[in-house]
Amino acid sequence: MTGDVRIDANVVVGPWPSDAHASWTVDDVERHLDRYGLSYGLVRSALAVTYDAPSGNSSLLKEVEGHPRLLPSFVLGPLDCGEHGADAVAEAKAIWLLPARHGWNLTGPEAGSLQDVLRRAGLPVFVELEETDWSGIDALCAALPDVDVVVCGIGYRTLRQALPVMDRRPRLHLDLSYLAALDGLELFAARYGASRLLFGTGAPVRDEAAPSFLLERSGLSADDRAMVAGGTAARLLGLAGGVAAQPTPADAVHATLSQPARRVGALPAGRGPATVANRAGRTEYPDIVDAHAHLGRWPSSWLPHPEADTLLAAYDRTGTRHAVISHLSAIWGGDTPAGNAAALAAAAAHPDRLSVWLVANPNRPQDAGLLAEQLGSPLVRGFKVHPDTHDCPIDDARYDWVWRLALNASVPVLAHGFAGTTHSDPLLFGHVAARHPGLPLIVGHSGATVDGFRRTIDVGLRYPSILAETCGSWMTGRWLRRLVAALGASRVLHGTDACLIDPRYGVGRVLGAGLDPADLALVLGGNARRVLGLSSPSPLGGH
């Protein structure tokens, strides 16, 4: 019976104190379930997250009353002060722990009585990885060997720590809210089985469309996909004996995300990636160009698939026609020319699918001659700079030789952007734009954080040469809509940060953002083709 159920095991309901995230009511959650054809949502209270867990848990029960598809999950912490009361887990279907936010430690002495209650309750325990670390998760599982633990939002940086803990903790599970390593879903399913993975979006804090697209475009078997979609959560929540049937989605979003992917260059009739209707009412296949991608390895993280062939296979699953890459060895390594040569070689082997951002290191002006020569290659689209890694603020005079090369060749620059840093805060981009108004300057990640999105909008409104790019861990469809509304759709470029981040998150986020079809076409591919000088794709699916 669990093959028919779909469960979002990670949803928050209630108001947030800022506008960083949407504030969902129970009716919003119901609409979310309908939109994606979901049977149930496991919800926790925003009030329990941001203010007071006991009162938030209590109010949650009142809010979900009369909404049988909404299953209450309680937020708990240390019990010794008596704040949670004797019936702390009564009526809960699951437990959430937020140790970092709520000022305690999973492995501290304050956790002892809580662990006793969790052992007796036998309810699944959810923890966001940002609230602890893998050592804390390992210790929690050791203390609760008979309790199912779910780690949410593991990202793409922690596979070296995650795999050993998953290996030795058989009741440890992962959700899909941000299982972001390239092919990470398939990797974990193959290594541990689909029964240790469950669908959760993290909505509305995280983007709800991205994990939906990840699962729909996965390489899992139909049975494994059904297990992740609802079977695992139904078992953990004790619903296996009597679950509701999967409802029919109420609008086109789920159908859009779930259309089968095509291999690029082959477009069978009636098949393809998500489709959009143009203003004449005809259905068209979107042209997807990834304006921010990489090959290579990363020193602080294990990247399971750093090669061009595996990256292109990932793009086939999303319907991405073309990507512009830089090589991570050119960014992180000392031999920038060698890294650029590796990127050019990969693009030369796949010229219809890949082209190149040449990495320019401001500390290596001796590379200027070679870079000027390489700018003449039809495989090159412009420069990539990384102020943080190269320890040089983007508005520093050491970049002047890079800007001159870009202006002379009339090419854009994609720059890593991260709010709050002294090197790449989006507001610093304005200093460059003021001095070089003719230089198309793309804010990578749109500043990476919610503050970064706000600052990218601020600086973009003041300088029309600045564009925003969408990849990153905290971008959502809501913020993408805000970028488009503020800057105009023609100044927002789709990017994924593959091979660091699985491109299904980036593509799904854009497809599910609810953009006007004409704006969607610009963001997904039209802007990249215009700004980067890429030829228009063939209407028959070529490049």
C-alpha positions in Angstrom: 0.0 0.0 0.0 3.0 2.4 0.6 3.7 2.4 -3.1 0.7 4.8 -3.6 1.7 7.3 -0.8 3.8 10.4 -1.2 4.9 12.2 2.0 6.8 15.5 2.5 8.5 14.7 5.8 10.0 18.2 6.3 7.6 21.2 6.3 7.4 24.2 8.6 4.1 26.0 9.3 3.6 29.4 10.9 5.1 32.9 10.8 8.8 33.8 10.6 10.1 37.0 12.3 11.7 38.2 9.0 10.9 38.0 5.3 13.8 35.7 4.6 11.4 32.8 4.3 7.7 32.6 3.4 5.3 32.1 6.4 3.0 29.2 5.5 -0.4 28.6 7.1 -1.9 25.2 7.2 -3.8 26.1 4.1 -0.6 26.9 2.3 0.7 23.5 3.3 -2.5 21.9 2.0 -1.9 23.7 -1.3 1.7 22.5 -1.4 0.5 18.9 -0.9 -2.0 19.3 -3.7 0.5 21.0 -6.0 2.9 18.1 -5.9 0.4 15.2 -5.5 1.4 14.5 -1.9 -0.7 12.4 0.5 0.7 13.8 3.8 3.0 16.5 5.2 4.9 16.0 8.4 4.9 19.6 9.8 6.6 21.4 12.7 5.8 24.8 14.1 7.8 27.9 13.1 6.9 29.2 16.5 8.6 26.2 18.1 11.7 26.8 16.0 12.1 30.6 16.5 10.5 31.3 19.8 9.4 28.7 22.3 9.2 25.0 21.6 6.5 24.0 24.1 4.0 26.7 23.1 4.8 26.1 19.5 4.1 22.4 19.8 0.8 23.1 21.6 -0.3 25.6 19.0 0.6 23.2 16.2 -1.9 20.7 17.5 -4.6 23.3 17.3 -3.6 24.4 13.8 -3.6 20.9 12.2 -6.9 20.0 13.8 -9.3 19.3 10.9 -6.4 18.7 8.5 -5.8 15.0 8.6 -3.1 15.1 6.0 -0.9 17.3 8.2 1.0 15.2 10.8 2.4 17.0 13.8 6.1 16.9 14.6 7.2 18.3 17.9 10.4 20.3 18.6 12.1 19.1 21.8 15.3 20.0 23.8 16.7 19.2 27.2 14.0 18.2 29.6 15.7 18.8 33.0 14.3 22.3 33.4 10.8 21.0 33.2 9.8 23.4 30.4 8.4 20.7 28.1 6.3 19.0 30.8 5.7 15.3 31.5 3.8 14.7 28.2 6.4 16.2 25.9 5.9 13.7 23.1 2.1 13.2 23.4 0.3 13.3 20.1 3.5 13.8 18.1 4.3 11.7 15.1 8.0 12.6 15.1 10.5 14.7 17.0 12.8 17.5 15.8 16.0 18.5 17.6 17.5 22.0 17.0 20.5 22.0 19.4 22.5 24.9 17.8 19.5 27.2 17.5 18.2 26.4 21.0 21.6 26.5 22.8 22.4 22.9 23.8 24.5 20.0 22.6 23.5 16.6 21.4 26.4 15.0 23.2 26.3 17.1 26.4 25.0 16.0 29.8 21.9 18.1 29.2 20.8 15.6 26.6 20.6 12.6 28.9 17.0 12.8 30.1 15.8 13.7 26.6 17.5 10.6 25.2 15.7 8.5 27.8 12.3 9.9 26.6 13.2 9.4 23.0 14.2 5.8 23.6 10.8 5.1 25.3 8.8 7.0 22.7 10.3 5.2 19.7 9.4 8.1 17.4 11.6 9.1 14.5 14.0 11.9 15.3 14.9 14.6 12.8 18.0 16.8 12.9 19.1 19.4 10.4 22.8 18.9 9.8 23.4 22.7 10.3 22.3 22.2 13.9 25.2 19.8 14.7 27.9 17.9 12.9 28.5 14.3 11.9 30.2 13.5 15.2 27.1 14.7 17.0 24.9 12.6 14.7 27.0 9.5 15.3 26.9 10.0 19.0 23.1 10.5 18.9 22.7 7.2 17.0 24.9 5.4 19.4 22.8 6.6 22.3 19.6 5.7 20.5 20.4 2.5 18.7 16.7 1.4 18.4 15.5 4.8 17.2 15.3 5.9 13.6 17.2 9.2 13.0 16.8 11.4 9.9 19.4 13.9 9.0 18.1 16.7 6.8 19.9 19.1 4.5 23.3 17.4 4.3 24.4 19.5 1.4 27.3 18.6 -0.9 30.3 19.2 1.3 30.1 16.4 3.8 30.3 13.0 2.1 33.7 12.2 3.7 32.0 12.5 7.1 28.6 11.2 6.1 29.5 7.8 4.6 31.3 6.3 7.6 28.5 7.3 9.9 25.9 5.9 7.5 28.0 2.7 7.3 27.8 1.9 11.0 24.4 3.3 11.9 21.8 1.2 10.2 18.8 3.2 11.5 20.2 6.5 10.2 18.3 8.0 7.2 18.6 11.1 5.0 16.0 13.3 3.5 16.1 15.0 0.0 15.6 18.6 1.2 19.3 19.2 0.2 21.0 16.0 -0.7 23.0 18.0 -3.1 26.2 16.1 -4.1 26.1 15.3 -7.8 24.3 11.9 -8.2 24.2 11.8 -4.4 20.7 10.3 -4.4 21.8 7.4 -6.6 25.0 7.0 -4.6 23.2 6.6 -1.3 20.4 4.5 -2.7 22.9 2.1 -4.2 25.1 1.9 -1.1 22.3 1.7 1.6 19.0 1.1 -0.2 16.1 3.4 -0.9 14.6 2.5 2.5 17.1 4.8 4.2 16.0 7.8 2.1 12.9 9.8 2.3 11.3 12.7 0.5 11.4 16.0 2.4 11.5 19.5 1.0 12.3 21.7 4.0 9.6 24.1 2.6 9.2 27.0 2.9 12.7 27.6 4.2 14.2 25.5 1.3 12.9 25.3 -2.2 10.1 22.7 -2.6 10.4 22.2 -6.3 14.1 21.2 -6.3 13.9 17.9 -4.4 10.7 17.1 -6.3 12.6 17.4 -9.6 15.6 15.5 -8.2 13.4 12.5 -7.4 11.4 12.6 -10.6 14.5 12.8 -12.7 16.4 10.2 -10.7 18.0 7.0 -12.0 16.2 4.9 -9.4 13.9 2.1 -10.3 10.1 2.7 -10.0 10.0 0.7 -6.8 12.9 2.6 -5.2 11.4 5.9 -6.3 8.1 5.0 -4.6 10.0 4.0 -1.5 11.8 7.4 -1.3 8.6 9.3 -2.2 6.6 7.9 0.6 7.3 4.3 1.6 10.2 5.1 3.9 8.4 7.9 5.7 5.2 5.8 6.0 7.2 3.1 7.7 9.0 5.5 10.1 5.7 7.2 11.0 3.7 4.0 11.5 1.4 4.6 8.5 2.2 1.5 6.6 -1.0 -0.2 7.5 -3.4 2.6 6.5 -2.1 5.4 4.3 -4.1 7.7 2.1 -3.9 7.2 -1.7 -1.8 9.7 -3.6 -4.0 12.6 -4.7 -3.9 14.0 -8.2 -1.9 17.2 -8.4 -4.1 20.2 -8.5 -2.1 22.2 -11.1 0.5 21.7 -13.7 3.6 22.0 -11.5 4.0 18.4 -10.6 3.3 17.3 -14.2 5.9 19.8 -15.4 8.6 18.6 -13.1 7.8 14.9 -13.7 7.9 14.8 -17.5 10.7 12.4 -18.5 14.0 13.9 -19.5 15.3 13.6 -23.0 18.8 13.0 -24.2 20.0 16.3 -25.7 19.9 16.2 -29.4 17.1 13.6 -29.5 13.6 14.9 -29.1 11.0 12.2 -29.6 7.5 13.5 -30.3 5.6 14.2 -27.1 8.6 13.6 -24.9 11.1 15.9 -23.3 11.9 17.9 -20.2 9.5 20.3 -18.7 7.6 22.2 -21.3 6.3 25.8 -21.3 3.5 27.3 -23.3 4.5 30.4 -25.4 2.2 33.3 -25.9 0.7 31.8 -29.0 -0.4 28.9 -26.8 2.0 26.4 -28.4 4.0 24.0 -26.2 7.7 24.4 -26.4 10.7 22.7 -24.9 12.8 25.1 -22.7 16.3 25.8 -23.8 18.4 25.2 -20.7 21.9 26.6 -20.4 24.0 26.3 -17.2 25.9 29.5 -16.9 27.9 28.4 -13.8 29.5 24.9 -13.8 32.8 23.2 -13.1 35.0 20.2 -13.6 37.6 18.9 -11.3 38.0 18.3 -7.6 37.7 20.4 -4.4 40.1 20.2 -1.5 37.6 20.3 1.4 35.1 17.9 -0.1 34.9 14.6 -2.0 33.2 15.2 -5.4 32.0 11.8 -6.6 31.8 12.7 -10.3 34.3 15.4 -11.3 34.6 14.4 -15.0 33.0 15.7 -18.1 31.3 12.5 -19.1 29.5 12.1 -15.8 28.6 15.8 -15.8 27.0 15.5 -19.3 25.1 12.4 -18.1 23.7 14.5 -15.3 22.7 17.3 -17.8 20.9 14.7 -19.9 18.7 13.9 -16.9 17.7 17.6 -16.7 17.5 18.4 -20.4 20.3 20.9 -20.2 21.7 21.6 -23.7 24.9 23.5 -22.8 27.0 24.5 -19.9 29.9 26.9 -19.3 32.6 25.4 -17.2 35.7 26.5 -15.3 38.1 24.0 -13.9 38.4 23.8 -10.1 42.2 23.2 -10.4 42.5 26.7 -12.0 40.7 28.2 -9.1 42.2 26.3 -6.2 45.6 25.3 -7.7 48.6 27.4 -8.2 48.9 26.6 -11.9 46.0 28.5 -13.3 47.1 28.0 -17.0 47.1 24.2 -16.6 43.6 24.3 -15.1 42.3 26.5 -17.9 43.9 24.1 -20.4 42.0 21.2 -18.8 38.7 23.1 -19.2 39.5 23.9 -22.8 40.4 20.2 -23.6 37.0 19.1 -22.1 35.1 21.6 -24.2 37.0 20.7 -27.3 35.9 17.1 -26.8 32.3 18.2 -26.4 32.0 21.5 -28.3 28.2 21.3 -28.7 27.7 20.8 -24.9 30.5 22.7 -23.2 32.3 26.0 -23.4 34.7 27.7 -21.0 35.1 30.4 -18.4 38.8 31.2 -18.3 39.9 31.6 -14.7 41.9 34.8 -14.1 43.9 35.0 -11.0 44.6 38.7 -10.1 47.8 37.7 -8.5 49.2 36.3 -11.8 49.4 39.3 -14.3 52.0 37.2 -16.1 49.0 35.2 -17.5 47.6 38.2 -19.4 49.2 37.4 -22.7 48.1 33.7 -22.7 44.6 34.7 -21.6 44.3 37.3 -24.3 45.2 34.7 -26.9 42.7 32.1 -25.4 39.9 34.7 -25.5 40.0 34.3 -29.3 38.9 30.6 -29.0 35.3 29.9 -30.0 35.1 27.7 -26.9 35.7 30.7 -24.5 32.8 32.8 -23.2 34.6 35.1 -20.7 36.4 35.2 -17.4 35.7 33.5 -14.0 37.2 35.2 -10.9 37.1 34.0 -7.3 38.0 36.8 -5.0 37.9 34.8 -1.8 40.1 31.9 -3.0 42.6 34.3 -4.5 42.6 36.5 -1.4 41.9 39.7 -3.4 38.8 41.9 -3.0 36.9 42.2 -6.2 37.3 46.0 -6.2 41.1 45.8 -5.6 43.3 47.4 -8.3 45.0 44.1 -8.8 42.0 43.1 -10.9 42.4 46.0 -13.3 44.4 44.0 -15.9 41.6 41.4 -15.9 38.9 44.0 -16.5 40.9 45.6 -19.4 41.2 42.2 -21.1 37.5 41.6 -20.7 36.6 45.0 -22.0 38.9 44.8 -25.0 37.4 41.4 -25.9 33.8 42.4 -25.1 33.3 39.4 -22.8 31.5 39.1 -19.5 33.0 38.2 -16.1 31.4 35.7 -13.7 32.6 36.4 -10.2 32.1 34.4 -7.0 29.8 36.4 -4.7 29.2 35.9 -1.0 27.5 38.4 1.3 29.4 39.5 4.3 32.9 38.7 3.1 35.6 41.4 2.6 36.4 40.0 -0.8 33.2 39.2 -2.7 30.2 40.9 -1.0 27.8 41.9 -3.8 28.0 45.6 -2.7 31.7 45.5 -3.7 30.6 44.7 -7.3 29.2 48.1 -7.5 32.6 49.7 -7.1 33.8 47.8 -10.2 30.6 48.6 -12.1 31.0 52.3 -11.4 34.6 52.3 -12.8 33.8 50.0 -15.8 30.1 50.5 -16.8 30.6 48.6 -20.0 31.7 45.4 -18.3 29.0 42.8 -17.9 29.6 41.6 -14.4 27.7 38.5 -13.1 27.2 38.1 -9.4 27.8 34.4 -8.8 25.3 32.8 -6.5 23.5 36.2 -6.3 25.6 36.6 -3.2 24.9 33.1 -1.8 22.7 34.0 1.2 19.4 35.8 1.8 21.4 38.9 2.6 23.4 38.3 -0.6 20.2 38.2 -2.6 19.1 41.5 -1.1 22.4 43.1 -1.8 22.5 41.8 -5.3 19.2 43.5 -5.9 20.4 46.7 -4.3 23.6 46.9 -6.4 21.8 45.7 -9.6 19.2 48.5 -9.3 22.1 51.0 -9.3 24.2 49.5 -12.0 22.6 48.1 -15.1 25.8 46.2 -16.1 25.4 43.9 -13.2 23.6 40.6 -13.6 22.5 37.9 -11.1 23.2 34.2 -11.3 21.0 31.7 -9.5 23.1 28.7 -8.1 23.6 28.1 -4.4 22.4 26.4 -1.4 19.9 29.0 -0.2 18.3 30.2 -3.4 14.6 29.4 -3.6 11.9 30.0 -6.2 10.6 32.8 -4.0 13.9 34.7 -4.1 14.3 33.9 -7.8 10.9 35.6 -8.4 12.1 38.6 -6.4 15.3 38.9 -8.4 13.3 38.8 -11.6 10.7 41.3 -10.4 13.4 43.7 -9.2 16.1 43.5 -11.9 14.0 42.2 -14.9 14.1 38.7 -16.3 16.7 39.6 -18.8 19.3 40.1 -16.0 19.0 36.8 -14.2 21.0 33.8 -15.5 20.4 30.1 -14.5 23.4 28.3 -13.0 23.8 25.2 -10.9 27.4 25.0 -9.6 27.8 21.5 -10.9 29.8 19.3 -10.5 29.7 20.5 -6.8 25.9 20.6 -6.7 23.6 18.3 -8.5 22.1 20.2 -11.4 18.6 18.8 -10.7 18.3 21.2 -7.7 19.1 24.2 -9.8 16.9 23.3 -12.8 14.0 22.2 -10.6 14.1 25.4 -8.6 13.7 27.5 -11.7 11.1 25.3 -13.3 9.0 25.4 -10.1 9.4 29.1 -9.4 6.2 30.1 -11.1 7.8 32.5 -13.6 5.9 33.8 -16.6 6.7 31.5 -19.5 8.6 34.2 -21.4 10.6 35.1 -18.2 11.3 31.4 -17.6 12.7 31.0 -21.1 15.0 34.0 -20.6 16.3 32.8 -17.2 16.8 29.2 -18.2 18.7 29.8 -21.3 17.9 32.9 -23.4 19.9 35.3 -21.3 23.0 33.0 -21.2 22.9 32.7 -25.0 22.7 36.5 -25.4 25.2 37.6 -22.7 27.7 34.8 -23.5 27.4 34.8 -27.3 26.1 31.3 -27.6 24.3 30.4 -30.8 20.6 29.6 -30.6 19.6 26.0 -30.3 18.1 24.1 -33.2 14.3 23.7 -33.0 14.8 20.0 -33.5 16.8 19.6 -30.3 20.4 20.3 -31.4 22.6 23.1 -30.3 
